[in-house]
Every structure is written in C-alpha cells, then in structure tokens.
Amino acid sequence: MKDYYTSKNDISIVILRYFNPMGAHETSIIGEEPRNNPNNLMLYIYQLTAEKINKLNIFGSDYPTPDGSCIRDYIHITDLVQGHISSLEAHNNDPGVQVYNLGKVKA
C-alpha cells in the first residue's frame, strides 16, 4: 500500500494492525454464541465457564515465557470500533499513508 501511494499519490490510506478482537456488544444483541465449533480462544473459555465443555486444551509449551505458554494481546470489539473511528478522524488531519496499531499499551 505504501508503494502504491508513492507511485500514484492519488489516494489516502489508513492501515490498521490489530490482533485477537473479542467480546460482544454491551446490549448483548450480538452475542458470543457460535453456531458451530468456536474458532477462537475466548469462545472456548466462554463454553468452559458455561459448562458446555469440560476441558480446555492448551497447545504449545516452548514460548520464551515463565511457563512456556503464549501471551496474547486482546482488544475488545467496542474498543476496536473506536480505534477505527479515531484513526479516520486523525487521518483527516494528516492524509497520505498512516499505520495505526490497535491494542493494549504495554507499561
């Protein structure tokens, strides 16, 4: 996208980078109940706490963490929506190619 902008320079581009969005809308109108098998960790955790499944398999034990498990960065879906809105508002003041990371701030 950056190369395209450099060669054409006729559009503005916003690139958003985020991982592991999760959660449901606060009204619960749109929920977390999958029709088929879950395809992300949070849905499996939900099913475990709702006693729909009786165990949670953890895969991977060779990450450079104290217990060897992977560390994930999650962002709630409503925060992700706000990130989209904020990035477009910021982009109006600074056109071109902008890249924004949407996730938690590490202390």
Distance bins in CASP14 RR format, pairs under 12 A and 6 or more apart:
PFRMAT RR
TARGET T0000
AUTHOR 0000-0000-0000
RMODE 2
METHOD distances of the structure
MODEL  1
1 7 0 0 0 0 0 1 0 0 0 0 0
1 8 0 0 0 0 0 1 0 0 0 0 0
1 11 0 0 0 0 1 0 0 0 0 0 0
1 12 0 0 0 0 0 1 0 0 0 0 0
1 13 1 0 1 0 0 0 0 0 0 0 0
1 14 0 0 0 0 1 0 0 0 0 0 0
1 15 1 0 0 1 0 0 0 0 0 0 0
1 16 0 0 0 0 0 1 0 0 0 0 0
1 96 0 0 0 0 0 1 0 0 0 0 0
1 97 1 0 0 1 0 0 0 0 0 0 0
1 98 0 0 0 0 0 1 0 0 0 0 0
1 99 0 0 0 0 1 0 0 0 0 0 0
2 8 0 0 0 0 0 1 0 0 0 0 0
2 9 0 0 0 0 0 1 0 0 0 0 0
2 11 0 0 0 0 0 1 0 0 0 0 0
2 13 1 0 0 1 0 0 0 0 0 0 0
2 15 0 0 0 0 1 0 0 0 0 0 0
2 96 0 0 0 0 1 0 0 0 0 0 0
2 97 1 0 1 0 0 0 0 0 0 0 0
2 98 0 0 0 0 0 1 0 0 0 0 0
2 99 0 0 0 0 1 0 0 0 0 0 0
3 9 0 0 0 0 0 1 0 0 0 0 0
3 13 0 0 0 0 0 1 0 0 0 0 0
3 97 0 0 0 0 1 0 0 0 0 0 0
4 10 0 0 0 0 1 0 0 0 0 0 0
4 11 0 0 0 0 1 0 0 0 0 0 0
4 12 0 0 0 0 0 1 0 0 0 0 0
4 13 1 0 0 1 0 0 0 0 0 0 0
4 15 0 0 0 0 0 1 0 0 0 0 0
4 96 0 0 0 0 0 1 0 0 0 0 0
4 97 0 0 0 0 1 0 0 0 0 0 0
5 11 1 0 0 1 0 0 0 0 0 0 0
5 12 1 0 0 1 0 0 0 0 0 0 0
5 13 1 0 1 0 0 0 0 0 0 0 0
5 14 0 0 0 0 0 1 0 0 0 0 0
5 15 0 0 0 0 0 1 0 0 0 0 0
5 95 0 0 0 0 1 0 0 0 0 0 0
5 96 1 0 0 1 0 0 0 0 0 0 0
5 97 1 0 1 0 0 0 0 0 0 0 0
5 98 0 0 0 0 0 1 0 0 0 0 0
5 99 0 0 0 0 0 1 0 0 0 0 0
6 13 0 0 0 0 0 1 0 0 0 0 0
6 96 0 0 0 0 0 1 0 0 0 0 0
6 97 0 0 0 0 1 0 0 0 0 0 0
7 97 0 0 0 0 0 1 0 0 0 0 0
8 96 0 0 0 0 0 1 0 0 0 0 0
8 97 0 0 0 0 0 1 0 0 0 0 0
9 95 0 0 0 0 0 1 0 0 0 0 0
9 96 0 0 0 0 1 0 0 0 0 0 0
9 97 0 0 0 0 0 1 0 0 0 0 0
10 95 0 0 0 0 0 1 0 0 0 0 0
10 96 0 0 0 0 0 1 0 0 0 0 0
11 91 0 0 0 0 0 1 0 0 0 0 0
11 95 0 0 0 0 1 0 0 0 0 0 0
11 96 0 0 0 0 1 0 0 0 0 0 0
11 97 0 0 0 0 1 0 0 0 0 0 0
12 87 0 0 0 0 0 1 0 0 0 0 0
12 88 0 0 0 0 0 1 0 0 0 0 0
12 90 0 0 0 0 0 1 0 0 0 0 0
12 91 1 0 0 1 0 0 0 0 0 0 0
12 92 0 0 0 0 1 0 0 0 0 0 0
12 93 0 0 0 0 0 1 0 0 0 0 0
12 94 0 0 0 0 1 0 0 0 0 0 0
12 95 1 0 1 0 0 0 0 0 0 0 0
12 96 1 0 1 0 0 0 0 0 0 0 0
12 97 1 0 0 1 0 0 0 0 0 0 0
12 98 0 0 0 0 1 0 0 0 0 0 0
13 87 0 0 0 0 0 1 0 0 0 0 0
13 88 0 0 0 0 0 1 0 0 0 0 0
13 91 0 0 0 0 1 0 0 0 0 0 0
13 94 0 0 0 0 0 1 0 0 0 0 0
13 95 0 0 0 0 1 0 0 0 0 0 0
13 96 1 0 0 1 0 0 0 0 0 0 0
13 97 1 0 1 0 0 0 0 0 0 0 0
13 98 1 0 0 1 0 0 0 0 0 0 0
13 99 0 0 0 0 1 0 0 0 0 0 0
13 100 0 0 0 0 0 1 0 0 0 0 0
14 83 0 0 0 0 0 1 0 0 0 0 0
14 84 0 0 0 0 1 0 0 0 0 0 0
14 85 0 0 0 0 0 1 0 0 0 0 0
14 86 0 0 0 0 0 1 0 0 0 0 0
14 87 1 0 1 0 0 0 0 0 0 0 0
14 88 1 0 0 1 0 0 0 0 0 0 0
14 89 0 0 0 0 0 1 0 0 0 0 0
14 90 0 0 0 0 1 0 0 0 0 0 0
14 91 1 0 1 0 0 0 0 0 0 0 0
14 92 0 0 0 0 0 1 0 0 0 0 0
14 94 0 0 0 0 0 1 0 0 0 0 0
14 95 0 0 0 0 1 0 0 0 0 0 0
14 96 0 0 0 0 1 0 0 0 0 0 0
14 97 0 0 0 0 1 0 0 0 0 0 0
14 98 1 0 1 0 0 0 0 0 0 0 0
14 99 0 0 0 0 1 0 0 0 0 0 0
14 100 1 0 0 1 0 0 0 0 0 0 0
14 102 0 0 0 0 0 1 0 0 0 0 0
15 84 0 0 0 0 0 1 0 0 0 0 0
15 87 0 0 0 0 1 0 0 0 0 0 0
15 91 0 0 0 0 0 1 0 0 0 0 0
15 96 0 0 0 0 0 1 0 0 0 0 0
15 97 1 0 0 1 0 0 0 0 0 0 0
15 98 1 0 0 1 0 0 0 0 0 0 0
15 99 1 0 1 0 0 0 0 0 0 0 0
15 100 1 0 0 1 0 0 0 0 0 0 0
15 101 0 0 0 0 1 0 0 0 0 0 0
15 102 0 0 0 0 0 1 0 0 0 0 0
16 75 0 0 0 0 0 1 0 0 0 0 0
16 80 0 0 0 0 1 0 0 0 0 0 0
16 81 0 0 0 0 0 1 0 0 0 0 0
16 82 0 0 0 0 0 1 0 0 0 0 0
16 83 1 0 0 1 0 0 0 0 0 0 0
16 84 1 0 0 1 0 0 0 0 0 0 0
16 85 0 0 0 0 0 1 0 0 0 0 0
16 86 0 0 0 0 0 1 0 0 0 0 0
16 87 1 0 0 1 0 0 0 0 0 0 0
16 88 0 0 0 0 1 0 0 0 0 0 0
16 90 0 0 0 0 0 1 0 0 0 0 0
16 91 0 0 0 0 0 1 0 0 0 0 0
16 98 0 0 0 0 1 0 0 0 0 0 0
16 99 1 0 0 1 0 0 0 0 0 0 0
16 100 1 0 1 0 0 0 0 0 0 0 0
16 101 0 0 0 0 1 0 0 0 0 0 0
16 102 1 0 1 0 0 0 0 0 0 0 0
16 103 0 0 0 0 0 1 0 0 0 0 0
17 73 0 0 0 0 0 1 0 0 0 0 0
17 75 0 0 0 0 0 1 0 0 0 0 0
17 80 0 0 0 0 0 1 0 0 0 0 0
17 83 0 0 0 0 0 1 0 0 0 0 0
17 87 0 0 0 0 0 1 0 0 0 0 0
17 98 0 0 0 0 0 1 0 0 0 0 0
17 99 1 0 0 1 0 0 0 0 0 0 0
17 100 1 0 0 1 0 0 0 0 0 0 0
17 101 1 0 1 0 0 0 0 0 0 0 0
17 102 1 0 0 1 0 0 0 0 0 0 0
17 103 0 0 0 0 1 0 0 0 0 0 0
18 72 0 0 0 0 0 1 0 0 0 0 0
18 73 0 0 0 0 1 0 0 0 0 0 0
18 74 0 0 0 0 1 0 0 0 0 0 0
18 75 1 0 1 0 0 0 0 0 0 0 0
18 76 0 0 0 0 0 1 0 0 0 0 0
18 77 0 0 0 0 0 1 0 0 0 0 0
18 79 0 0 0 0 1 0 0 0 0 0 0
18 80 1 0 0 1 0 0 0 0 0 0 0
18 81 0 0 0 0 0 1 0 0 0 0 0
18 82 0 0 0 0 0 1 0 0 0 0 0
18 83 0 0 0 0 1 0 0 0 0 0 0
18 84 0 0 0 0 1 0 0 0 0 0 0
18 87 0 0 0 0 0 1 0 0 0 0 0
18 99 0 0 0 0 0 1 0 0 0 0 0
18 100 0 0 0 0 1 0 0 0 0 0 0
18 101 1 0 0 1 0 0 0 0 0 0 0
18 102 1 1 0 0 0 0 0 0 0 0 0
18 103 1 0 1 0 0 0 0 0 0 0 0
18 104 0 0 0 0 0 1 0 0 0 0 0
19 40 0 0 0 0 0 1 0 0 0 0 0
19 41 0 0 0 0 0 1 0 0 0 0 0
19 70 0 0 0 0 0 1 0 0 0 0 0
19 71 0 0 0 0 0 1 0 0 0 0 0
19 72 1 0 0 1 0 0 0 0 0 0 0
19 73 1 0 1 0 0 0 0 0 0 0 0
19 74 0 0 0 0 1 0 0 0 0 0 0
19 75 1 0 0 1 0 0 0 0 0 0 0
19 80 0 0 0 0 0 1 0 0 0 0 0
19 101 0 0 0 0 1 0 0 0 0 0 0
19 102 0 0 0 0 1 0 0 0 0 0 0
19 103 1 0 0 1 0 0 0 0 0 0 0
19 104 0 0 0 0 0 1 0 0 0 0 0
20 39 0 0 0 0 0 1 0 0 0 0 0
20 40 1 0 0 1 0 0 0 0 0 0 0
20 41 1 0 0 1 0 0 0 0 0 0 0
20 42 0 0 0 0 1 0 0 0 0 0 0
20 43 0 0 0 0 0 1 0 0 0 0 0
20 70 0 0 0 0 0 1 0 0 0 0 0
20 71 0 0 0 0 0 1 0 0 0 0 0
20 72 1 0 1 0 0 0 0 0 0 0 0
20 73 1 0 0 1 0 0 0 0 0 0 0
20 74 1 0 1 0 0 0 0 0 0 0 0
20 75 1 0 0 1 0 0 0 0 0 0 0
20 76 0 0 0 0 0 1 0 0 0 0 0
20 77 0 0 0 0 0 1 0 0 0 0 0
20 79 0 0 0 0 0 1 0 0 0 0 0
20 80 0 0 0 0 0 1 0 0 0 0 0
20 102 0 0 0 0 0 1 0 0 0 0 0
20 103 0 0 0 0 1 0 0 0 0 0 0
20 104 0 0 0 0 0 1 0 0 0 0 0
21 32 0 0 0 0 0 1 0 0 0 0 0
21 40 0 0 0 0 1 0 0 0 0 0 0
21 41 0 0 0 0 0 1 0 0 0 0 0
21 42 0 0 0 0 1 0 0 0 0 0 0
21 72 0 0 0 0 0 1 0 0 0 0 0
21 73 0 0 0 0 0 1 0 0 0 0 0
21 74 1 0 0 1 0 0 0 0 0 0 0
21 75 1 0 1 0 0 0 0 0 0 0 0
21 76 1 0 0 1 0 0 0 0 0 0 0
21 77 1 0 1 0 0 0 0 0 0 0 0
21 78 0 0 0 0 1 0 0 0 0 0 0
21 79 0 0 0 0 1 0 0 0 0 0 0
21 80 1 0 1 0 0 0 0 0 0 0 0
21 81 0 0 0 0 1 0 0 0 0 0 0
21 83 0 0 0 0 0 1 0 0 0 0 0
21 84 0 0 0 0 0 1 0 0 0 0 0
21 102 0 0 0 0 1 0 0 0 0 0 0
21 103 0 0 0 0 1 0 0 0 0 0 0
22 31 0 0 0 0 0 1 0 0 0 0 0
22 32 0 0 0 0 1 0 0 0 0 0 0
22 38 0 0 0 0 0 1 0 0 0 0 0
22 39 0 0 0 0 0 1 0 0 0 0 0
22 40 1 0 0 1 0 0 0 0 0 0 0
22 41 0 0 0 0 1 0 0 0 0 0 0
22 42 1 0 1 0 0 0 0 0 0 0 0
22 43 0 0 0 0 1 0 0 0 0 0 0
22 44 0 0 0 0 0 1 0 0 0 0 0
22 45 0 0 0 0 1 0 0 0 0 0 0
22 46 0 0 0 0 1 0 0 0 0 0 0
22 72 0 0 0 0 1 0 0 0 0 0 0
22 73 0 0 0 0 0 1 0 0 0 0 0
22 74 1 0 1 0 0 0 0 0 0 0 0
22 75 1 0 0 1 0 0 0 0 0 0 0
22 76 1 0 0 1 0 0 0 0 0 0 0
22 77 1 0 0 1 0 0 0 0 0 0 0
22 78 0 0 0 0 0 1 0 0 0 0 0
22 79 0 0 0 0 0 1 0 0 0 0 0
22 80 0 0 0 0 1 0 0 0 0 0 0
22 103 0 0 0 0 0 1 0 0 0 0 0
23 30 0 0 0 0 1 0 0 0 0 0 0
23 31 0 0 0 0 1 0 0 0 0 0 0
23 32 1 0 0 1 0 0 0 0 0 0 0
23 33 0 0 0 0 0 1 0 0 0 0 0
23 40 0 0 0 0 0 1 0 0 0 0 0
23 41 0 0 0 0 0 1 0 0 0 0 0
23 42 1 0 0 1 0 0 0 0 0 0 0
23 43 0 0 0 0 1 0 0 0 0 0 0
23 45 0 0 0 0 0 1 0 0 0 0 0
23 46 0 0 0 0 1 0 0 0 0 0 0
23 74 0 0 0 0 1 0 0 0 0 0 0
23 75 0 0 0 0 1 0 0 0 0 0 0
23 76 1 0 1 0 0 0 0 0 0 0 0
23 77 1 0 1 0 0 0 0 0 0 0 0
23 78 1 0 0 1 0 0 0 0 0 0 0
23 79 0 0 0 0 1 0 0 0 0 0 0
23 80 0 0 0 0 1 0 0 0 0 0 0
23 81 0 0 0 0 0 1 0 0 0 0 0
24 30 1 0 1 0 0 0 0 0 0 0 0
24 31 1 0 1 0 0 0 0 0 0 0 0
24 32 1 0 1 0 0 0 0 0 0 0 0
24 33 0 0 0 0 1 0 0 0 0 0 0
24 34 0 0 0 0 0 1 0 0 0 0 0
24 42 0 0 0 0 1 0 0 0 0 0 0
24 43 0 0 0 0 0 1 0 0 0 0 0
24 46 0 0 0 0 1 0 0 0 0 0 0
24 76 0 0 0 0 1 0 0 0 0 0 0
24 77 1 0 0 1 0 0 0 0 0 0 0
24 78 0 0 0 0 1 0 0 0 0 0 0
25 31 1 0 0 1 0 0 0 0 0 0 0
25 32 0 0 0 0 0 1 0 0 0 0 0
25 76 0 0 0 0 0 1 0 0 0 0 0
25 77 1 0 0 1 0 0 0 0 0 0 0
25 78 1 0 0 1 0 0 0 0 0 0 0
25 80 0 0 0 0 0 1 0 0 0 0 0
25 81 0 0 0 0 1 0 0 0 0 0 0
26 76 0 0 0 0 1 0 0 0 0 0 0
26 77 0 0 0 0 1 0 0 0 0 0 0
26 78 1 0 0 1 0 0 0 0 0 0 0
26 79 0 0 0 0 0 1 0 0 0 0 0
26 81 0 0 0 0 0 1 0 0 0 0 0
27 78 0 0 0 0 0 1 0 0 0 0 0
30 77 0 0 0 0 1 0 0 0 0 0 0
30 78 0 0 0 0 0 1 0 0 0 0 0
30 81 0 0 0 0 0 1 0 0 0 0 0
31 42 0 0 0 0 0 1 0 0 0 0 0
31 43 0 0 0 0 0 1 0 0 0 0 0
31 46 0 0 0 0 1 0 0 0 0 0 0
31 77 0 0 0 0 0 1 0 0 0 0 0
32 38 0 0 0 0 1 0 0 0 0 0 0
32 39 0 0 0 0 0 1 0 0 0 0 0
32 40 0 0 0 0 1 0 0 0 0 0 0
32 41 0 0 0 0 0 1 0 0 0 0 0
32 42 1 0 0 1 0 0 0 0 0 0 0
32 43 1 0 0 1 0 0 0 0 0 0 0
32 44 0 0 0 0 0 1 0 0 0 0 0
32 45 0 0 0 0 1 0 0 0 0 0 0
32 46 1 0 1 0 0 0 0 0 0 0 0
32 47 0 0 0 0 1 0 0 0 0 0 0
32 49 0 0 0 0 0 1 0 0 0 0 0
32 50 0 0 0 0 1 0 0 0 0 0 0
32 52 0 0 0 0 0 1 0 0 0 0 0
32 76 0 0 0 0 0 1 0 0 0 0 0
32 77 0 0 0 0 1 0 0 0 0 0 0
33 43 0 0 0 0 1 0 0 0 0 0 0
33 46 0 0 0 0 1 0 0 0 0 0 0
33 47 0 0 0 0 1 0 0 0 0 0 0
33 50 0 0 0 0 1 0 0 0 0 0 0
33 52 0 0 0 0 1 0 0 0 0 0 0
34 40 0 0 0 0 1 0 0 0 0 0 0
34 42 0 0 0 0 0 1 0 0 0 0 0
34 43 1 0 1 0 0 0 0 0 0 0 0
34 44 0 0 0 0 1 0 0 0 0 0 0
34 46 0 0 0 0 1 0 0 0 0 0 0
34 47 0 0 0 0 1 0 0 0 0 0 0
34 52 0 0 0 0 0 1 0 0 0 0 0
35 43 0 0 0 0 0 1 0 0 0 0 0
36 43 0 0 0 0 0 1 0 0 0 0 0
37 43 0 0 0 0 1 0 0 0 0 0 0
37 44 0 0 0 0 1 0 0 0 0 0 0
37 47 0 0 0 0 1 0 0 0 0 0 0
37 52 0 0 0 0 0 1 0 0 0 0 0
37 53 0 0 0 0 0 1 0 0 0 0 0
38 44 1 0 1 0 0 0 0 0 0 0 0
38 45 0 0 0 0 1 0 0 0 0 0 0
38 46 1 0 0 1 0 0 0 0 0 0 0
38 47 1 0 0 1 0 0 0 0 0 0 0
38 48 0 0 0 0 0 1 0 0 0 0 0
38 50 0 0 0 0 0 1 0 0 0 0 0
38 52 0 0 0 0 1 0 0 0 0 0 0
38 53 0 0 0 0 1 0 0 0 0 0 0
38 56 0 0 0 0 0 1 0 0 0 0 0
40 46 0 0 0 0 1 0 0 0 0 0 0
40 47 0 0 0 0 0 1 0 0 0 0 0
40 72 0 0 0 0 1 0 0 0 0 0 0
40 74 0 0 0 0 1 0 0 0 0 0 0
40 77 0 0 0 0 0 1 0 0 0 0 0
41 47 0 0 0 0 0 1 0 0 0 0 0
41 48 0 0 0 0 0 1 0 0 0 0 0
41 56 0 0 0 0 1 0 0 0 0 0 0
41 57 0 0 0 0 0 1 0 0 0 0 0
41 58 0 0 0 0 1 0 0 0 0 0 0
41 59 0 0 0 0 0 1 0 0 0 0 0
41 69 0 0 0 0 0 1 0 0 0 0 0
41 70 0 0 0 0 1 0 0 0 0 0 0
41 72 1 0 0 1 0 0 0 0 0 0 0
41 74 0 0 0 0 1 0 0 0 0 0 0
42 48 0 0 0 0 0 1 0 0 0 0 0
42 49 0 0 0 0 0 1 0 0 0 0 0
42 56 0 0 0 0 0 1 0 0 0 0 0
42 72 0 0 0 0 1 0 0 0 0 0 0
42 74 1 0 0 1 0 0 0 0 0 0 0
42 75 0 0 0 0 0 1 0 0 0 0 0
42 76 0 0 0 0 0 1 0 0 0 0 0
42 77 0 0 0 0 0 1 0 0 0 0 0
43 49 0 0 0 0 0 1 0 0 0 0 0
43 50 0 0 0 0 0 1 0 0 0 0 0
43 52 0 0 0 0 0 1 0 0 0 0 0
43 53 0 0 0 0 0 1 0 0 0 0 0
43 56 0 0 0 0 0 1 0 0 0 0 0
44 50 0 0 0 0 0 1 0 0 0 0 0
44 52 0 0 0 0 1 0 0 0 0 0 0
44 53 1 0 0 1 0 0 0 0 0 0 0
44 54 0 0 0 0 0 1 0 0 0 0 0
44 55 0 0 0 0 1 0 0 0 0 0 0
44 56 1 0 1 0 0 0 0 0 0 0 0
44 57 0 0 0 0 1 0 0 0 0 0 0
44 58 0 0 0 0 0 1 0 0 0 0 0
44 59 0 0 0 0 0 1 0 0 0 0 0
45 52 0 0 0 0 0 1 0 0 0 0 0
45 53 0 0 0 0 1 0 0 0 0 0 0
45 55 0 0 0 0 0 1 0 0 0 0 0
45 56 1 0 0 1 0 0 0 0 0 0 0
45 58 0 0 0 0 0 1 0 0 0 0 0
45 72 0 0 0 0 0 1 0 0 0 0 0
45 74 0 0 0 0 0 1 0 0 0 0 0
46 52 0 0 0 0 1 0 0 0 0 0 0
46 53 0 0 0 0 1 0 0 0 0 0 0
46 56 0 0 0 0 0 1 0 0 0 0 0
47 53 1 0 1 0 0 0 0 0 0 0 0
47 54 0 0 0 0 1 0 0 0 0 0 0
47 55 0 0 0 0 0 1 0 0 0 0 0
47 56 0 0 0 0 1 0 0 0 0 0 0
48 54 1 0 0 1 0 0 0 0 0 0 0
48 55 1 0 0 1 0 0 0 0 0 0 0
48 56 1 0 1 0 0 0 0 0 0 0 0
48 57 0 0 0 0 0 1 0 0 0 0 0
48 58 0 0 0 0 0 1 0 0 0 0 0
49 56 0 0 0 0 1 0 0 0 0 0 0
58 67 0 0 0 0 1 0 0 0 0 0 0
58 68 0 0 0 0 1 0 0 0 0 0 0
58 69 1 0 0 1 0 0 0 0 0 0 0
58 70 0 0 0 0 1 0 0 0 0 0 0
59 68 0 0 0 0 0 1 0 0 0 0 0
59 69 0 0 0 0 1 0 0 0 0 0 0
59 70 0 0 0 0 1 0 0 0 0 0 0
60 67 0 0 0 0 0 1 0 0 0 0 0
60 68 1 0 0 1 0 0 0 0 0 0 0
60 69 1 0 0 1 0 0 0 0 0 0 0
60 70 1 0 0 1 0 0 0 0 0 0 0
61 67 0 0 0 0 1 0 0 0 0 0 0
61 68 1 0 1 0 0 0 0 0 0 0 0
61 69 1 0 0 1 0 0 0 0 0 0 0
61 70 0 0 0 0 1 0 0 0 0 0 0
62 68 1 0 0 1 0 0 0 0 0 0 0
62 69 0 0 0 0 1 0 0 0 0 0 0
62 70 0 0 0 0 1 0 0 0 0 0 0
63 69 1 0 0 1 0 0 0 0 0 0 0
63 70 1 0 1 0 0 0 0 0 0 0 0
63 71 1 0 0 1 0 0 0 0 0 0 0
63 72 0 0 0 0 0 1 0 0 0 0 0
64 70 0 0 0 0 0 1 0 0 0 0 0
64 71 0 0 0 0 1 0 0 0 0 0 0
65 71 1 0 1 0 0 0 0 0 0 0 0
65 72 0 0 0 0 0 1 0 0 0 0 0
71 104 0 0 0 0 0 1 0 0 0 0 0
71 106 0 0 0 0 0 1 0 0 0 0 0
72 103 0 0 0 0 0 1 0 0 0 0 0
72 104 0 0 0 0 0 1 0 0 0 0 0
73 79 0 0 0 0 0 1 0 0 0 0 0
73 101 0 0 0 0 1 0 0 0 0 0 0
73 102 0 0 0 0 1 0 0 0 0 0 0
73 103 1 0 1 0 0 0 0 0 0 0 0
73 104 1 0 1 0 0 0 0 0 0 0 0
73 105 0 0 0 0 0 1 0 0 0 0 0
73 106 0 0 0 0 1 0 0 0 0 0 0
74 80 0 0 0 0 0 1 0 0 0 0 0
74 102 0 0 0 0 0 1 0 0 0 0 0
74 103 0 0 0 0 1 0 0 0 0 0 0
74 104 1 0 0 1 0 0 0 0 0 0 0
75 81 0 0 0 0 0 1 0 0 0 0 0
75 82 0 0 0 0 0 1 0 0 0 0 0
75 83 0 0 0 0 1 0 0 0 0 0 0
75 84 0 0 0 0 0 1 0 0 0 0 0
75 101 0 0 0 0 0 1 0 0 0 0 0
75 102 1 0 1 0 0 0 0 0 0 0 0
75 103 1 0 1 0 0 0 0 0 0 0 0
75 104 1 0 0 1 0 0 0 0 0 0 0
75 105 0 0 0 0 0 1 0 0 0 0 0
76 82 0 0 0 0 1 0 0 0 0 0 0
76 83 0 0 0 0 0 1 0 0 0 0 0
76 102 0 0 0 0 0 1 0 0 0 0 0
76 103 0 0 0 0 1 0 0 0 0 0 0
76 104 0 0 0 0 0 1 0 0 0 0 0
77 83 0 0 0 0 0 1 0 0 0 0 0
77 84 0 0 0 0 0 1 0 0 0 0 0
77 102 0 0 0 0 0 1 0 0 0 0 0
78 84 0 0 0 0 0 1 0 0 0 0 0
78 85 0 0 0 0 0 1 0 0 0 0 0
79 85 0 0 0 0 0 1 0 0 0 0 0
79 86 0 0 0 0 0 1 0 0 0 0 0
79 102 1 0 0 1 0 0 0 0 0 0 0
79 103 1 0 0 1 0 0 0 0 0 0 0
79 104 0 0 0 0 1 0 0 0 0 0 0
79 105 0 0 0 0 0 1 0 0 0 0 0
80 86 0 0 0 0 0 1 0 0 0 0 0
80 87 0 0 0 0 0 1 0 0 0 0 0
80 100 0 0 0 0 0 1 0 0 0 0 0
80 101 0 0 0 0 0 1 0 0 0 0 0
80 102 1 0 0 1 0 0 0 0 0 0 0
80 103 0 0 0 0 1 0 0 0 0 0 0
80 104 0 0 0 0 0 1 0 0 0 0 0
81 87 0 0 0 0 0 1 0 0 0 0 0
81 88 0 0 0 0 0 1 0 0 0 0 0
81 102 0 0 0 0 0 1 0 0 0 0 0
82 88 0 0 0 0 0 1 0 0 0 0 0
82 89 0 0 0 0 0 1 0 0 0 0 0
82 100 0 0 0 0 0 1 0 0 0 0 0
82 102 0 0 0 0 1 0 0 0 0 0 0
82 103 0 0 0 0 0 1 0 0 0 0 0
83 89 0 0 0 0 1 0 0 0 0 0 0
83 90 0 0 0 0 1 0 0 0 0 0 0
83 91 0 0 0 0 0 1 0 0 0 0 0
83 100 1 0 0 1 0 0 0 0 0 0 0
83 101 0 0 0 0 0 1 0 0 0 0 0
83 102 1 0 1 0 0 0 0 0 0 0 0
83 103 0 0 0 0 1 0 0 0 0 0 0
84 90 0 0 0 0 0 1 0 0 0 0 0
84 91 0 0 0 0 0 1 0 0 0 0 0
84 100 0 0 0 0 1 0 0 0 0 0 0
84 102 0 0 0 0 1 0 0 0 0 0 0
85 91 0 0 0 0 0 1 0 0 0 0 0
85 92 0 0 0 0 0 1 0 0 0 0 0
85 100 0 0 0 0 0 1 0 0 0 0 0
85 102 0 0 0 0 0 1 0 0 0 0 0
86 92 0 0 0 0 0 1 0 0 0 0 0
86 93 0 0 0 0 0 1 0 0 0 0 0
86 98 0 0 0 0 0 1 0 0 0 0 0
86 100 0 0 0 0 1 0 0 0 0 0 0
86 102 0 0 0 0 1 0 0 0 0 0 0
87 93 0 0 0 0 0 1 0 0 0 0 0
87 94 0 0 0 0 0 1 0 0 0 0 0
87 98 1 0 0 1 0 0 0 0 0 0 0
87 99 0 0 0 0 1 0 0 0 0 0 0
87 100 1 0 1 0 0 0 0 0 0 0 0
87 101 0 0 0 0 0 1 0 0 0 0 0
87 102 1 0 0 1 0 0 0 0 0 0 0
88 94 0 0 0 0 0 1 0 0 0 0 0
88 95 0 0 0 0 0 1 0 0 0 0 0
88 98 0 0 0 0 1 0 0 0 0 0 0
88 100 0 0 0 0 1 0 0 0 0 0 0
89 98 0 0 0 0 0 1 0 0 0 0 0
89 100 0 0 0 0 0 1 0 0 0 0 0
90 96 0 0 0 0 0 1 0 0 0 0 0
90 98 1 0 0 1 0 0 0 0 0 0 0
90 99 0 0 0 0 0 1 0 0 0 0 0
90 100 1 0 0 1 0 0 0 0 0 0 0
91 97 0 0 0 0 1 0 0 0 0 0 0
91 98 1 0 1 0 0 0 0 0 0 0 0
91 99 0 0 0 0 0 1 0 0 0 0 0
91 100 0 0 0 0 1 0 0 0 0 0 0
92 98 0 0 0 0 0 1 0 0 0 0 0
94 100 0 0 0 0 0 1 0 0 0 0 0
END
